[in-house]
Amino acid sequence: MLDLSYLRENLEQARARLAHRGYAFDVETFKRLDGERKHFIQEVELLRQRLKAGSAEIGKLKREKADTSGLQNQMTEVSEQIKALEIPMKAAEDKLSEMAAVMPNLPDPSVPLGFTEAENVEVRRVGEVPKFDFEPKAHWDIGPALGILDSERGSKVTGSRFYYLAGRGARLERALIQFMLDIQTKENGYTEVIPPLMVNRQSLYGTSQLPKFEEDLFWIKGTDYGLIPTAEVPLTNLYRDEIIDGERLPLKFVAYTPCFRSEAGSYGKDVRGIFRVHQFNKVEIVKFSTAEESNNDLETLTADAEKILQRLELPYRVVIHCAGDMGFGATKGYDLEVWLPGQNTYREISSCSNFGDFQSRRANIRYRPGGGGKLRFAHTLNGSGLAVGRTWIALIENFQQSDGSVRIPKALQPYFDNQVEIRRETVL
């Protein structure tokens, strides 16, 4: 959530910055509501001062054994006036909060301008795109031919955008999860966490999935719980309504979880294969930082995610989001896009974002600077390290061989019983 004080003091600047995100800030409505709120606060404060003075006078009269009934009646009326004014005051405050809850974060000054994915700016390319002496296939052809991927049965058992992995296909997914966790914990210094897979509405509000993206979530009927769309939600909410010792920052956590998304609004997009599905595995990395260091921490977090692709010898590129294409809560973000030979293009495999204090204001996550001082809102960051299913796709497509088998990259072989390739098997 944006700082309301900043909005009050920088209305036109905020309008211009939000316009870069494609959001029309209704400044006039904000000013009117804020004016109403200020008016009611002033009226209530004057009445409270009158009530305080009256209470002191009543105490004095009682000590003097004088009659206080008339003054007490007046103070009762003042109390009722305060209660009556607090209703429209709260209504104005609630409406301001509702406005702020659907405003996206302000873009960092270093973010390029633009509104679409096509206007994102490539930062670097890493690795060589493989050259084949045969026509490379997509994973939706390679997997079924090897007997390790079955989307038809997934659709039968559940519905569209569900699938089975079997045999070495399932083993490959498990190997990737363990490999990613080992890199992030043993080399990159993250603390592993196994979080809840269901979270309450307050947690989803804290990380800004609510209220804007409610239709993207799966809800547990009869409860206040939703299935997590990403481990970002339970990891970030670890410190909701808490104060962190600033000496401990940055704090770094990693979690492997299944993730659940309805993919609302993606009808007709990525209908082939398993690139965009309702249930998928992901290794998520999250940081808690300070205002001074969060953009530096974004660079290291992005590098931590890149390390997985580098070790797996997967070619990829890094792009910085333009202002209008960033995630709702991000102030700055990068996408890692892996090369998929079967589709002859780069596709997103990780999104790494700095949220500034946007999430921590919603979740009330604060820290006390080292040596004491005024409490400050922490800065939060997260990224996929990586999306496991999409990494599975990238391996299958980039390391396919002319006979239909798939080579296992050297770094992953110890996690795969030292096997060097996947060949056809019948397991289902």
C-alpha positions in Angstrom: 0.0 0.0 0.0 1.2 3.5 -0.8 2.1 5.9 1.9 -1.0 8.1 2.3 1.1 10.9 3.7 3.2 10.9 0.5 0.0 11.0 -1.6 -1.3 14.0 0.4 1.9 15.9 0.0 2.6 15.0 -3.6 -0.7 14.6 -5.4 0.4 15.7 -8.9 3.7 13.8 -8.7 1.9 10.7 -7.6 -0.7 11.1 -10.4 2.2 11.3 -13.0 4.1 8.3 -11.6 1.0 6.2 -11.4 0.1 7.2 -15.0 3.4 5.5 -16.1 1.8 2.3 -14.7 -1.4 2.9 -16.6 -3.3 3.8 -13.5 -5.5 6.8 -13.4 -5.3 8.3 -9.9 -8.5 10.1 -9.1 -6.9 13.1 -7.3 -10.1 15.0 -6.9 -11.9 12.2 -5.1 -8.8 11.6 -3.0 -8.7 15.3 -2.0 -12.4 15.4 -1.2 -12.3 12.3 1.0 -9.1 13.5 2.7 -10.6 16.9 3.3 -13.7 15.3 4.8 -11.5 13.1 7.0 -9.5 16.1 8.2 -12.6 18.1 8.9 -14.1 15.3 11.1 -10.8 14.8 12.9 -10.6 18.5 13.8 -14.3 18.5 14.9 -13.8 15.4 17.0 -10.5 16.7 18.5 -12.2 20.0 19.6 -15.1 18.0 21.2 -12.6 15.8 23.0 -10.8 18.8 24.3 -14.1 20.1 25.5 -14.9 16.8 27.1 -11.6 16.7 28.8 -12.0 20.2 30.2 -15.6 19.4 31.3 -14.4 16.2 33.1 -11.8 18.2 35.0 -14.4 20.8 36.0 -16.8 18.0 37.1 -14.0 16.6 39.3 -13.4 20.0 40.8 -17.1 20.6 41.5 -17.4 17.2 43.2 -14.4 18.0 45.5 -16.3 21.2 46.4 -19.5 19.3 47.0 -21.2 21.3 44.3 -24.0 20.2 41.9 -22.6 18.6 38.7 -25.7 17.3 37.1 -26.1 20.1 34.6 -22.5 19.8 33.4 -22.6 16.0 33.4 -25.6 16.2 31.0 -23.7 18.6 28.8 -20.7 16.2 28.7 -23.0 13.3 27.8 -24.2 15.3 24.9 -20.6 16.0 23.8 -19.8 12.3 24.0 -22.8 11.5 21.8 -21.7 14.2 19.3 -18.2 12.6 19.2 -19.7 9.2 18.5 -21.9 10.6 15.8 -19.0 12.3 14.1 -16.7 9.2 14.3 -19.1 7.4 12.0 -18.6 9.6 8.9 -14.9 10.1 9.9 -14.3 6.3 9.7 -16.3 6.1 6.5 -14.0 8.7 4.9 -10.9 6.8 6.2 -12.3 3.5 4.9 -12.9 5.0 1.5 -9.3 6.3 1.4 -8.0 2.9 2.4 -10.1 1.3 -0.3 -8.7 3.7 -2.9 -5.1 3.0 -1.7 -5.7 -0.8 -1.7 -6.2 -1.0 -5.4 -3.4 1.5 -6.4 -0.3 -0.2 -7.8 3.2 0.6 -6.4 5.1 3.6 -7.7 7.8 2.7 -10.2 11.4 3.2 -9.1 13.1 6.1 -11.0 15.5 3.5 -12.7 12.6 1.6 -14.3 12.2 2.2 -18.1 8.9 3.7 -19.3 6.4 1.7 -21.3 3.2 -0.3 -20.9 3.6 -3.7 -22.5 5.8 -6.7 -22.4 7.3 -5.7 -25.7 8.7 -2.5 -24.1 10.7 -4.4 -21.4 14.4 -3.8 -21.8 16.9 -6.6 -22.2 19.7 -6.3 -19.8 21.9 -9.3 -20.7 22.0 -12.8 -22.4 23.8 -15.7 -20.8 24.6 -19.0 -22.5 24.5 -20.2 -26.1 21.3 -21.2 -27.7 21.7 -24.9 -28.7 22.0 -25.8 -32.4 20.4 -29.1 -33.5 21.1 -31.2 -36.6 17.4 -32.1 -36.4 14.1 -30.3 -36.0 13.8 -29.7 -32.2 10.5 -30.7 -30.6 8.4 -29.1 -27.9 8.0 -30.7 -24.5 4.4 -31.6 -25.2 5.7 -34.0 -27.9 9.0 -35.1 -26.1 7.4 -36.0 -22.7 4.6 -38.3 -23.9 6.9 -40.0 -26.4 9.3 -40.8 -23.5 6.3 -42.0 -21.3 7.1 -39.4 -18.6 4.3 -36.8 -19.2 0.6 -37.5 -19.5 -1.7 -34.5 -19.8 -4.7 -36.5 -21.1 -5.1 -38.4 -17.9 -4.6 -35.2 -15.9 -7.5 -33.7 -17.7 -9.6 -36.8 -17.2 -8.9 -37.0 -13.4 -9.2 -33.2 -12.7 -9.7 -31.0 -15.8 -7.8 -28.9 -18.2 -4.3 -27.6 -17.2 -3.6 -30.6 -15.0 -1.1 -33.4 -15.7 0.8 -36.4 -14.5 4.6 -36.9 -14.4 5.7 -40.4 -14.1 8.9 -42.5 -13.8 12.0 -40.5 -14.7 9.8 -37.5 -15.4 8.7 -37.4 -11.8 12.2 -38.1 -10.6 13.5 -35.2 -12.7 11.0 -32.8 -11.0 12.1 -34.1 -7.6 15.8 -33.8 -8.5 15.3 -30.2 -9.6 13.6 -29.3 -6.3 16.4 -30.7 -4.2 19.1 -29.1 -6.5 17.5 -25.7 -6.2 17.1 -25.9 -2.4 20.7 -27.0 -2.0 22.0 -24.1 -4.1 19.9 -21.5 -2.2 20.7 -22.8 1.3 24.3 -24.1 1.0 25.7 -21.5 -1.4 23.4 -18.5 -1.3 22.7 -18.4 2.4 18.9 -18.7 2.5 17.2 -20.3 5.4 14.8 -23.1 4.3 11.2 -22.9 5.5 8.3 -25.3 5.0 5.3 -23.0 5.2 1.5 -23.5 5.2 -0.1 -24.1 1.8 -3.3 -22.4 3.0 -3.4 -18.8 4.2 -6.0 -16.4 5.5 -7.4 -13.3 3.8 -5.3 -11.0 5.9 -2.1 -12.7 4.6 -3.3 -12.4 1.0 -4.0 -8.8 1.6 -0.6 -8.2 3.1 1.2 -9.4 -0.1 -1.4 -7.5 -2.3 -3.2 -10.5 -3.9 -6.3 -9.0 -2.3 -8.5 -7.3 -3.1 -7.4 -6.9 -6.8 -6.6 -10.5 -7.7 -9.3 -12.4 -5.7 -10.5 -14.3 -8.8 -7.0 -15.7 -9.4 -7.1 -17.6 -6.2 -8.6 -21.0 -5.1 -10.7 -20.8 -1.9 -11.5 -23.5 0.6 -15.3 -23.5 0.9 -16.6 -22.7 4.4 -13.3 -21.2 5.6 -11.3 -18.0 5.5 -8.5 -19.9 3.7 -7.1 -19.7 0.2 -4.5 -22.0 -1.4 -1.3 -20.2 -1.9 -0.5 -18.9 -5.4 3.2 -18.7 -4.4 5.3 -19.2 -1.3 5.8 -15.5 -1.3 2.6 -15.2 0.7 3.4 -17.3 3.7 7.1 -16.3 3.7 6.4 -12.6 3.6 3.7 -12.9 6.2 6.2 -14.6 8.6 6.7 -11.1 10.2 3.3 -9.6 9.8 2.5 -7.3 12.7 6.0 -7.8 14.1 9.1 -5.7 14.6 12.4 -7.0 13.3 15.8 -6.3 14.9 17.4 -4.2 12.2 20.8 -5.7 12.9 19.5 -9.0 11.4 18.6 -7.5 8.0 18.7 -8.7 5.3 16.8 -11.8 6.2 16.7 -14.5 3.5 14.3 -17.4 3.2 13.6 -20.1 0.7 10.7 -22.5 0.4 9.6 -25.3 -1.9 5.8 -25.5 -2.3 3.1 -26.5 -4.7 1.3 -23.4 -5.9 -2.2 -23.0 -7.1 -3.6 -20.4 -9.5 -6.9 -20.2 -11.4 -5.1 -18.4 -14.3 -8.2 -16.1 -14.6 -7.9 -14.1 -17.8 -5.5 -16.5 -19.5 -8.1 -18.3 -21.5 -6.6 -19.5 -24.8 -3.1 -18.8 -23.7 -0.5 -21.6 -23.5 -3.1 -24.2 -24.0 -0.6 -26.8 -25.2 1.8 -28.5 -22.8 2.3 -27.7 -19.1 3.8 -24.2 -19.2 0.7 -22.5 -17.7 -1.2 -24.8 -15.3 -3.4 -24.6 -12.2 -1.0 -26.6 -9.9 2.8 -26.4 -10.1 5.9 -26.6 -8.0 8.1 -23.7 -7.3 11.1 -22.8 -5.2 10.7 -19.2 -3.9 13.3 -16.9 -2.4 12.3 -14.0 -0.2 14.3 -11.2 1.4 13.5 -8.5 4.1 15.7 -5.5 3.6 16.0 -1.7 4.2 15.2 1.2 2.0 18.9 1.9 1.6 19.8 -1.6 0.5 16.7 -3.1 -1.2 17.7 -2.3 -4.8 21.1 -3.8 -4.2 19.4 -6.8 -2.6 17.3 -7.1 -5.7 20.5 -7.5 -7.8 21.8 -10.2 -5.6 18.5 -12.0 -5.3 18.3 -12.0 -9.1 21.8 -13.4 -9.3 20.8 -16.1 -6.9 18.0 -17.2 -9.2 20.3 -17.0 -12.2 22.8 -19.3 -10.6 20.4 -22.2 -11.0 20.1 -21.6 -14.8 23.9 -21.2 -15.1 24.6 -24.5 -13.3 22.0 -26.3 -15.4 23.6 -24.9 -18.6 20.4 -23.4 -19.7 20.6 -20.3 -22.0 18.6 -17.4 -20.8 18.2 -13.6 -20.8 17.4 -11.0 -18.2 14.9 -8.2 -18.9 13.9 -5.3 -16.7 10.2 -4.6 -16.6 9.0 -1.3 -17.9 6.7 0.6 -15.5 3.4 -0.5 -17.0 4.3 -4.3 -17.2 5.5 -4.7 -13.6 3.6 -6.8 -11.1 1.0 -4.8 -9.1 3.1 -4.5 -5.9 6.6 -4.2 -7.5 8.6 -1.0 -7.7 11.3 -2.6 -9.8 11.6 -6.1 -11.2 13.5 -8.4 -13.6 12.3 -11.4 -15.5 14.6 -14.3 -16.2 13.5 -15.8 -19.6 14.8 -19.2 -20.5 15.3 -20.3 -24.1 12.8 -23.0 -25.3 13.9 -24.6 -28.6 10.6 -26.2 -29.2 8.9 -22.8 -29.2 11.9 -20.9 -30.7 11.7 -18.2 -28.1 12.6 -17.0 -24.6 9.9 -17.6 -21.9 9.6 -16.4 -18.3 11.0 -18.8 -15.7 11.5 -16.4 -12.8 10.3 -12.9 -11.9 12.4 -11.1 -9.3 10.9 -8.0 -7.7 11.6 -5.3 -5.1 8.3 -4.2 -3.5 9.8 -1.5 -1.4 7.6 -0.9 1.7 4.4 -1.5 -0.3 3.8 -5.0 1.2 5.2 -4.1 4.6 2.7 -1.2 5.0 -0.2 -3.6 4.3 1.2 -6.3 6.5 2.7 -3.9 9.2 6.2 -5.4 9.0 8.6 -2.9 10.7 12.2 -2.9 11.9 14.1 -1.0 14.5 17.4 0.3 13.0 20.6 -0.8 14.6 21.5 1.4 17.5 17.9 2.3 18.1 15.8 5.0 16.5 12.4 5.3 15.0 10.6 2.2 13.7 10.7 1.9 9.9 8.8 -0.3 7.4 10.9 -3.1 6.0 11.4 -3.5 2.3 10.4 -6.9 0.9 11.7 -8.7 -2.2 11.0 -12.1 -3.8 11.7 -14.2 -6.8 11.3 -17.7 -8.2 14.4 -19.7 -7.7 13.0 -21.3 -9.9 9.6 -22.3 -11.2 10.3 -26.1 -11.2 7.9 -27.1 -13.9 9.2 -24.5 -16.3 12.7 -25.6 -15.6 11.6 -29.2 -16.3 10.3 -28.0 -19.7 13.6 -26.1 -20.4 15.7 -29.2 -19.7 13.6 -31.5 -21.8 13.7 -29.1 -24.8 17.3 -27.9 -24.6 18.9 -31.3 -23.9 16.8 -33.4 -26.4 18.7 -35.7 -28.6 18.0 -36.9 -32.2 16.9 -40.4 -31.0 14.2 -38.8 -28.7 16.2 -39.2 -25.5 17.1 -36.3 -23.2 20.5 -35.7 -21.8 20.9 -34.8 -18.1 23.2 -31.8 -17.4 26.3 -32.6 -15.4 25.3 -30.6 -12.3 22.0 -32.4 -11.9 23.4 -36.0 -12.4 24.2 -36.5 -8.7 20.5 -35.8 -8.0 19.5 -38.3 -10.6 21.3 -41.4 -9.5 24.2 -40.3 -11.7 22.1 -41.2 -14.8 23.1 -39.2 -17.8 20.0 -39.4 -19.9 16.3 -40.2 -20.0 15.1 -42.8 -22.5 11.7 -44.2 -23.3 9.9 -46.1 -20.5 6.5 -47.5 -20.0 5.3 -46.7 -16.4 1.6 -45.8 -16.8 
